[in-house]
Amino acid sequence: MAAPVADKIILPLDTGNTGKKKRTQTRTVGADSVHTDYVIVEDKRSVTGSYQANSTALTVPAAIHNGTTTGFLWFYNPIGSTIKVQMNRAILGDQFNALAVDLLGGECRASLFTFTGTGSGALVTPSKHDSTDAASQANIRTASTGLACTLGATIFSIQYQTMDLITGGAGHWAPDRFVYSHQDKADQIVLRAGEGIVFWHAVAVTTANRRLYINLDYDEWE
């Protein structure tokens, strides 16, 4: 993306009230009507829609995924799409759903990937931030069926929580929660057509008693 270029606007003489107008707000101060400058912050992107999606419960297996044919979630911009997809935030939460000793933290990894083909795996339907937004063009699937994926660089990874037992009883484990986000939109991940992010299980654990939830917040723009 090209860097912004500083520029200026020269206002013409306005003796006949035909020149460019400067937008202000008017209010009364004492006996006078005064004009106050104000700023409207606009996104330089032409956003077509903003969306959130929830994976529902995903089983963390004992054995690892490979991220291409096995994984938790494939979030991608389909080939032939007319927009860019920008991931604003990912929230991951995990918890045990049964009593089990598992001292291994394991690893959930989020990696970039490229692909060919058309996905047909189970589709997660996102919700719109605004009901008037266009239908999302991005795909979120719990299986990579129909896609030939090639893994790229890892964006981030987390360890799941662990569980141990004490003779005569067991402790309590609150759900684990991890948030990946950037305040500056320039730092957020942009996916072009044929690009995506896969969430996958990269380090083995000893039980399959964990459940993982992945929540995504993203924009689409032209």
N, C-alpha and C positions, 0 to 999 in steps of 0.2 A: 504494500500500500504506500503510495507516494506521501511524502511529508507535506503538511499544510504550508501554504505560502502566504506571507503577510501581504495585505492589499489595502486599498483605501477607496472610499466613495467620495467624489466631489459633488457637492450639492449645487445646483444652478441658482442664479438669482431668482428670488421668489416675489418680485414686486407685484405680480398679478395672481399670486396664490396658485401657480401652476407647477411649482417645483416639487421635489421629493418631500415627503412629510416624515417627521420624526415622531414616533409613538411615545406618548407620555400618559401619566395619570394626573387628573386634576383634583385638587382639594382646596378647601377654604382655610386660610391662615389669617386669623384676625378679620380685617375688612377686605382682604385681597384673595383673589382666586389665583392659585399658583400651580405650575406644572412641575411634576416630579418625574425624573428619569427612572426607569426600571429595566431589569434584564429578564428576558425569557430564555431559559436554558433549553436548547433543542439538541437532539441526538443527530450527529452528522450522518448516521446510517439511516437508510429508508427502511424502517422496521415493518415487516408485514404481519408479525404476530409474536406473542410471548406465551410460553407454555410451561406447565409443570407435569411431571409424570412420576408414578410410583410403581415399583416393580412387583409389589406384593411379596410374600415370603419366598425366599430362595434358599434351598438346602445347600449348606456348605458340605461337600463330600470329604471323605477321608483322603482319597487320592486327588492328585492335582489335575487341573484342566490344562489344555495347550493354548487356549486363547483364540484358536482359529475354528476348530470344529466343536470344541467343548468350552463352555464358559458360563457366566451368569447372565450377562446382558450385552447386547450389541446396539450401540447408539450411533447412527450414521446418516449421512446425507446421500440419498440415492443418486445413482448415475442418471444424468439427464435432468436433474432438478434445476430450477431457475433461481434459487436463492442460496445464501450462505447460512450456516447454522453456527450459532455462538453459544457455547456452554457457559452459563453464568455461575452455576453452583451445583455441586454434587454432595448430597448428605448420605452417609452410609451408617447403618446401625446393625449391630449383631447381638444375639443373645442365645443362650442354651435353651432348648425346649424340652430337655429331659436331663435327669441327674446322671452325670457321667464324668469320670476323671479324664481330663485332657489337659496336660501340662504344656502342650505345644501351641504356640500362638498362631502358627500358620501365616499366610499372607494373602490379602486380596489386592490385586494389582489392577491399575487402570492404564491401558496402553493405547497409543494411536494405532490405527490399522488402515490399510487400503484394501480395495476389493474389486472384483468383477462379478457380474451376475445380478440377479434380482432376488431379493430375500423373500422367503415364504414361510419362515418360522413363526411361532406364536408372537402376535403383535400386541404391544402395550399401547393403549390409547391415552394420549395426554389430555389434560384439561387446559382450556384457554384462560389467560389472565383477563381477557375481555371477550365477551360473547360475539363481538363483531369482527374479531380477528379472522384472518383466512385460516382454512384447515391446514394443519401442520404438514409440511412436506417431508420432514425428517422421519426416520423409522427407528423404533425402539423394539427390539425383539429379544426373546429369551432363548432363541436357537438361531444358528447361522445358516440354516437350510437354504440352499440356492445361492449362497455366496462363496466365492473362493477368496479367502482372506490371507493377507500377508501382514504379520505383526511389525510394528514400528517401535519407536521409543516409548518408554514408560513415563507417564505424566506424574503419577504418585502411587504409593502403596500404603496399606495399613496392616497392622496385626490384629487378629481377633482377640477377644478376651479368653482367658484360660479358666479352668475349673479344677479344684482339687478337693478331696474329702478328708475329714478329720475323723478318727475313730470315735464312734458314738454319735455322729451327726454330720451335718453339712452346713456350709455357710450360705449366704445370699449374694447373688451377683446382679447388680443393676445392669440394664442394657448398655452396651458400648455405643458411642456416637462419635462420628468424625465428619467434619465439614471441610470441603475443598471449595474455595472461592477466592475471587480477586475483587478489590474495590474498583480498580481502574479497568474499564472495558478494553483498553489497549492490551491488557495482560491476559484476557480471557481467550480460551481455545476457540479457534475458528475452523469449521469443517467445510470444505468445498465438496462439490459432487465427487463421489467415489472415495470419500474419506470418513473415518469414524473413530469412536472410542469404544474399546471392549473392556468390560470388568470381568476378571477371571481369578480363579483360585490357583496361586502359583507355588505355594509351599504346603506339603502334606501335613495333616493332623491325624489323630488316632481314632476319632469318632466322627459320625455324621449327624451329631445332635445339635449343631448350631443352625440358626436361621439368620439370613442376611436380608436387609431391606436397602434398596438403592432409590433415592429420590433425586430427580433431575429438574433443574430450572434452566430454560434456554430461550434464546431469541432466534428468529429467522429474519433475514434482511436482504435487500437487493444491493 
